[in-house]
Amino acid sequence: MDDLRYPVGDFTPPQSVTTEQRRAWIAEISQTPAKMRAALHGLSHEQLDTPYRPEGWTVRQVVHHVPDSHMNSYIRFKLALTEDRPIIKPYDEAQWAKLPDATSPTGPSLHLLEALHLRWVTLLDAMSEADFARVFVHPELGPRTLDQTVALYEWHGRHHVGHITALRKRMGW
């Protein structure tokens, strides 16, 4: 079950970050929408409504979850860049995945992801070293630097695209 949950491995926060690592993470974030779209190419409605693992979300729920999560992260970046150690609001992603829009067509979420990542990468590319050291505070997880968050969301995109591509491989789609 662990392999199905973490098709690209579990996230390990970096202890330190080099400029080269950060550039690679930002490049991967910029490619997430295209990789998501490619992973979904040609899937039927029934395939979109297939869980990626037993008791897991459907492919459709995963597609809607990624822009939801990345929008929250983008806003956290803006808060951290404009406020001193803001306390962010967590959200219950499992409950969000049960809302009616999580069963809607995937096209709008793919467009949202594309537009969001254009804005997010523009922001990331303009940030200074000092900006990446800025912090927001997660009420449950504690302080997080923007460098740590870039690493997390580089992984997050690959993680969820991996759920879909691993399912396709297992099912022969």
C-alpha positions as CSV (number, residue, x, y, z in Angstrom):
1,M,0.0,0.0,0.0
2,D,2.8,2.4,0.7
3,D,4.1,2.3,-2.9
4,L,0.6,3.2,-4.1
5,R,0.3,6.1,-1.7
6,Y,3.8,7.5,-2.5
7,P,4.6,6.6,-6.1
8,V,7.6,9.1,-6.1
9,G,8.6,8.4,-2.5
10,D,7.6,10.3,0.6
11,F,8.6,13.9,1.0
12,T,11.8,14.6,2.8
13,P,12.2,18.3,3.8
14,P,15.6,19.7,2.7
15,Q,18.0,20.7,5.5
16,S,19.6,23.3,3.2
17,V,18.9,24.6,-0.3
18,T,21.2,25.6,-3.1
19,T,20.3,28.0,-5.8
20,E,20.6,25.2,-8.3
21,Q,18.2,23.0,-6.3
22,R,15.7,25.8,-6.1
23,R,15.9,26.5,-9.8
24,A,15.3,22.8,-10.6
25,W,12.2,22.8,-8.2
26,I,10.8,25.9,-9.8
27,A,11.3,24.4,-13.3
28,E,9.4,21.2,-12.2
29,I,6.6,23.3,-10.7
30,S,6.3,25.1,-14.0
31,Q,5.9,21.8,-15.8
32,T,3.3,20.3,-13.4
33,P,0.2,21.5,-15.4
34,A,1.5,20.0,-18.6
35,K,2.5,16.8,-16.9
36,M,-1.0,16.6,-15.3
37,R,-2.7,17.2,-18.6
38,A,-0.5,14.5,-20.3
39,A,-1.3,12.0,-17.5
40,L,-5.0,12.5,-18.1
41,H,-4.9,12.4,-21.9
42,G,-7.5,10.0,-23.3
43,L,-9.0,8.9,-20.0
44,S,-12.7,8.1,-20.0
45,H,-15.2,9.3,-17.4
46,E,-15.1,5.9,-15.8
47,Q,-11.3,6.0,-15.7
48,L,-11.4,9.4,-14.1
49,D,-13.7,8.1,-11.5
50,T,-11.4,5.2,-10.6
51,P,-9.5,5.4,-7.3
52,Y,-5.8,5.5,-7.7
53,R,-5.5,3.0,-4.8
54,P,-7.9,1.1,-2.6
55,E,-9.7,3.6,-0.4
56,G,-8.0,6.5,-2.2
57,W,-9.3,9.4,-4.1
58,T,-10.5,9.0,-7.6
59,V,-8.3,10.4,-10.4
60,R,-10.9,13.2,-10.8
61,Q,-10.6,14.1,-7.1
62,V,-6.8,14.2,-7.5
63,V,-7.1,16.5,-10.4
64,H,-9.3,18.9,-8.5
65,H,-7.2,18.6,-5.3
66,V,-3.9,19.8,-7.0
67,P,-5.1,23.3,-7.9
68,D,-6.9,23.6,-4.5
69,S,-3.7,22.8,-2.7
70,H,-1.5,24.9,-4.9
71,M,-3.8,27.9,-4.6
72,N,-3.5,27.6,-0.9
73,S,0.3,27.5,-1.2
74,Y,0.4,30.4,-3.6
75,I,-1.5,32.5,-1.1
76,R,0.8,31.4,1.7
77,F,3.7,32.6,-0.4
78,K,2.1,36.0,-0.8
79,L,1.3,36.2,2.9
80,A,4.9,35.3,3.8
81,L,6.2,37.9,1.4
82,T,4.0,40.7,2.7
83,E,3.7,40.0,6.4
84,D,6.0,39.1,9.2
85,R,5.7,35.3,10.0
86,P,1.9,35.1,9.2
87,I,-0.1,32.3,10.8
88,I,-1.8,30.6,7.9
89,K,-5.1,28.8,7.9
90,P,-4.9,25.1,7.3
91,Y,-7.8,23.4,5.4
92,D,-9.2,19.9,5.5
93,E,-8.3,18.5,2.1
94,A,-10.2,15.3,2.6
95,Q,-13.4,17.2,3.2
96,W,-12.7,19.5,0.2
97,A,-12.4,16.3,-1.9
98,K,-16.0,15.4,-0.9
99,L,-17.5,18.7,-2.1
100,P,-19.6,18.7,-5.2
101,D,-17.1,20.4,-7.4
102,A,-14.7,17.4,-6.8
103,T,-17.0,15.4,-9.1
104,S,-17.2,18.0,-11.9
105,P,-15.4,17.9,-15.2
106,T,-11.6,18.2,-14.9
107,G,-11.1,20.9,-17.6
108,P,-11.7,23.9,-15.4
109,S,-9.3,22.6,-12.8
110,L,-6.6,22.0,-15.5
111,H,-7.1,25.5,-16.8
112,L,-6.9,26.9,-13.2
113,L,-3.7,24.9,-12.6
114,E,-2.2,26.3,-15.7
115,A,-3.1,29.9,-14.9
116,L,-2.1,29.6,-11.3
117,H,1.3,28.1,-12.1
118,L,2.0,30.9,-14.6
119,R,1.4,33.4,-11.9
120,W,3.2,31.3,-9.2
121,V,6.3,30.7,-11.3
122,T,6.5,34.4,-12.2
123,L,6.5,35.2,-8.5
124,L,9.1,32.5,-7.7
125,D,11.4,33.7,-10.5
126,A,11.3,37.2,-9.1
127,M,12.1,36.3,-5.5
128,S,15.4,37.0,-3.9
129,E,17.5,34.7,-1.7
130,A,16.2,36.6,1.3
131,D,12.6,36.1,0.1
132,F,13.0,32.3,0.1
133,A,14.1,32.5,3.7
134,R,10.9,34.2,4.8
135,V,8.6,32.2,7.0
136,F,4.9,31.5,7.5
137,V,3.6,29.6,10.5
138,H,1.4,26.5,10.1
139,P,-0.7,26.2,13.3
140,E,-0.1,22.4,13.4
141,L,3.3,22.0,11.8
142,G,5.1,25.1,12.9
143,P,7.3,27.6,11.0
144,R,8.0,26.8,7.3
145,T,10.4,28.7,5.0
146,L,9.4,29.5,1.5
147,D,12.4,27.4,0.4
148,Q,11.0,24.4,2.3
149,T,7.6,25.1,0.7
150,V,9.0,25.2,-2.9
151,A,10.6,21.8,-2.2
152,L,7.3,20.5,-0.9
153,Y,5.2,21.7,-3.9
154,E,7.7,20.4,-6.4
155,W,7.3,17.0,-4.8
156,H,3.5,17.5,-4.4
157,G,2.9,17.9,-8.1
158,R,5.1,14.9,-9.0
159,H,3.4,12.9,-6.3
160,H,-0.1,13.4,-7.7
161,V,0.9,13.1,-11.3
162,G,2.6,9.9,-10.2
163,H,-0.7,8.6,-8.7
164,I,-2.3,8.9,-12.1
165,T,0.5,7.5,-14.2
166,A,1.1,4.6,-11.8
167,L,-2.6,3.7,-12.0
168,R,-2.5,3.9,-15.8
169,K,0.4,1.6,-15.9
170,R,-1.1,-0.9,-13.4
171,M,-4.4,-0.9,-15.4
172,G,-2.8,-0.9,-18.8
173,W,-4.5,2.3,-19.9
